[in-house]
Amino acid sequence: MFLGFLEVLIASVFKVPPVAKIYIARVLSRWNRNRGARGRLSAELTGQQVIILKEGTSRSRGRDAQKANIVAAKIIAESIKTSLGPKGMDKMLVDGFGDVTITNDGATILDEMEVQHPAAKMMVEVAKTQDDEVGDGTTTSVVVAGELLKRAEDLLDQDLHPTVIVDGYRIASEKALEILDQIAIKVDPTDKAMLKKIATVSLASKLLAEYEQIAELAVNAVLQVAEKTEEGYRVDIDDIKVEKKPGESLLDTVLIKGIVLDKEVVHPGMPKRIEEAKIALVDSPLEVEKTEFDAKINIENPEQMKSFLDEEEKMLKDMVEKVASAGANVLLCEKGIDDVAQHYLAKKGILAVRRVKQSDIEKLVKATGAKIVSNLDDLKAGDLGKAALVEERKIGDDKMTFVEGAKNPKAVTILVRGGSERLVDEAERSIHDALCVVRDVVRDPRIVGGGGAPEAEIAKQLRGFAQKQEGKEQLAVLAFASGLEAVPVALAENAGLDPIDIMVQLRAAHEKGQTWYGVDVFEGKAADLKEKGVLEPHGVKMQVIKSASEAAGMILKIDDVIASAKSKDSPGPPKHDGEGGEEGASEY
């Protein structure tokens, strides 16, 4: 009605022609439709809730999300900080099944903790990356990452933008790696005395700190499997098998220049000891193969049955003859060995072991020089490996087969003994760290001092570097320098020392140019740790800086956390409408 009145008013005032009246009517009608649509949309938006995220989803944004992530990461760092260094404490971890793990290895602690918070999981990944790359320094990397986030939190409170902090940390980490390269000392990768010092430092914070022979054992194992190339030495830590067996004491841990198989000889009639062994490695079964399709054999009389069994026995006997004719007196098989074949092998005086793990077969190739044979028809004397001795021995309650005395083996075994299963497990973890640090130096023959000395030196130089920076990134570089000093501070605290006194001594020494001054936890003061033989691989410290700075930067750049609701299992059987409109549950 209003539009009709408006149309008449316009026509009468302006005296428009009939064609123009029609145009005005159309324009007013279109405007009215659009106004109605806008009104309905406004009513819909104000009248009902628009659901974008799944019901039960939680969301935190801005400073709240950053604070929550930083707090979670700091808690993870604080939880393992007390296990850093020679005076660090152990953690007892009990899983859902009641199994107990006692360790001070950072990666193991975080792996067993079953962390739930997403930011905390990123800290666990830092430790895992450190362990995978260099095998040591897992606790240090997490502690440094936590301290970098703590320093970043202070900068956020000063209204410094997270992007500025991340850029400053990136600049600082690049400069820190450059400083680390400058202060690193080049060494001879085959110097056993120096490598032993590095292994001893790695074991100093572990259960095996008092056992010097374990460090020497780790050095000998790594040098045995190291292969020289044009670029340097190549070491594959997988070539060193660590076999653990509770019993005896840690002092009885030995290095065997060969492979120990956790298997026994298959037949009691076989010899238990073979000297000057010629070893055949076979990955096919010594059994009569079953057909891939269903088969039926009609047997009408006992003679046919006997001939059938005789033929089967002949096939197995032929297999044994092929092994014997090649000159082998030891057979190590990845698959099964039939009872009849075992009998003929025993008659031939051949020692046989079945169902050897594929990883062990691969190590035996490197240890004995044998070739893996998939078809017994192809077995010949040139495929056999050699070892001075193959013997079955009883270790604890189990029987194990020792293949040792190989000439220049490129795969070896460390047999770890100990008074209890938990002790052996922790010893295995400690030996793994020692092997890794020795490998790191053999591959990259550069070392630095221990006891927080490189961190203190890098922090000193970073502070001077920060003064030359323009812009707010300077504050982040200074924060990065302070974050690195968390290492000597933690070492001092764990040794019961006053961290303020230690840091005053350290900074004074480094200002005087004493690069290798660190925390001597045994004498309770700052000292030149290079002179004391406290040395660490350059690669470990390099990875600590990389891992910690990247993890801190990733967490700082998060400003929105959207967590979906956890899926709930169906509480019971489905419900169906019953008679009379009532809802009833049907059981299945």
Secondary structure, DSSP 8 states (H G I E B T S, - for coil): -HHHHHHHHHHHHHT--HHHHHHHHHHHHHHHHHHHHHHHHHHHHHHS----S-TT-EEEEHHHHHHHHHHHHHHHHHHHHTT-STT---EEEE-TT--EEEE--HHHHHHHT---SHHHHHHHHHHHHHHHHTSS-HHHHHHHHHHHHHHHHHHHHTT--HHHHHHHHHHHHHHHHHHHHHH-EE--TT-HHHHHHHHHHHHHTSTTTT-HHHHHHHHHHHHHH-EE-SSSEE--GGGEEEEEEEBS-GGG-EEESEEEES---S-TTS-SEEEEEEEEEE-S-BS----SS-------SHHHHHHHHHHHHHHHHHHHHHHHHTT-SEEEESS-B-HHHHHHHHHTT-EEE-S--HHHHHHHHHHH---EES-GGG--GGG-EEEEEEEEEEETTEEEEEEE--SS-S-EEEEEEESSHHHHHHHHHHHHHHHHHHHHHHHS-EEEESTTHHHHHHHHHHHHHHTT--STHHHHHHHHHHHHTHHHHHHHHHTT--HHHHHHHHHHHHHTT-TTEEEETTTTEEEETTTTT-EEEHHHHHHHHHHHHHHHHHHHT--EEEE--------SS-EEE-GGG-EEE---
